[in-house]
Amino acid sequence: MRRMEGEFGPRRANTGDDTPRPTPPGTGPIYGEARPIPTPQMPAPGLQLARPRAVWLILGSIAVIYVLSCLLSGSLFEPNLRVLILLGAKENGLIAGGDYWRLITATLLHGSLLHIFFNGYALFALGPESERIYGTGRFLALYGLAGLGGSVASYLFSPAPSVGASGAIFGLIGGLGMFFYLSREALGEFGRAQTQSMATIAMINLIIGFASAGVIDNWGHLGGLVVGVAAGAALAPRLSVNPDLYPPVVARSYVPWGWIAAVAIFLILAALVMLLPGAA
């Protein structure tokens, strides 16, 4: 009897009703004892990637402002320098006189059609991925701090007027590199390959920039990259794998001091501008 029960399931008490009953899923002769079917573990809600929105707003703003600068200059291919300064280009003498807002507005201006094409394409390539990974709020903080860092470095070390989103874009390269580096154990070979890819992209562009001295604001690029790495270390999500669940679940977390560090970076950049003179 025990052997039959082991093969065909436990014997049901006779209730006088021989109507066959449906066998619940996960029970019956094949399964032995009645056990609930395990429900697959789903990733935590925090792992859902953000939909990129802010990056399209930034791209649209850059395009509109470039068209405005062209209309005021009467040229589609190269806006007039006086118009760019009027609209908020980085100009050391004016910043030293109190126009600190130029450190931000300069990142929305571009000096030629070719300039905005390359920066727009780079932002189109890197921006959506950065916003999906970081989330909209942290992406805006990363982009803004990197852009400010590039302008501050240019103010301190380069006397020439400058415009462009290049510093912020270099900051996205640094921020993505930090994300893949910090999550390299969870992402495996892909994370390590992406870290090397971001480092290679930054290095190649810096070499091209320094080989074209006088044309490209290399200090702006370098400042944006450094601040992007620092802000990325503070704001980037950390991915980890929980092996106790099956299938393993990838969880995303943030360091508790991330926003405090981001504010500290902003205060340091502000102090550098107010306490140190710009390049003569």
Secondary structure, DSSP 4 states (H G I P E B T S, - for coil): -HHHHHHH-PPPP--S-----PPPTT-BTTTBS--PPPPPPPPPGGGSPPPP-HHHHHHHHHHHHHHHHHHHHT-SSS--HHHHHHHT-B-HHHHHTT-TTHHHHGGG--SSHHHHHHHHHHHHHHHHHHHHHH-HHHHHHHHHHHHHHHHHHHHHH--S-B--SHHHHHHHHHHHHHHHHHTHHHHTHHHHHHHHHHHHHHHHHHHHHHHTBTTB-HHHHHHHHHHHHHHHHHH--EEEEETTSSS-EEEEE--TTHHHHHHHHHHHHHHHHHHSPPP-
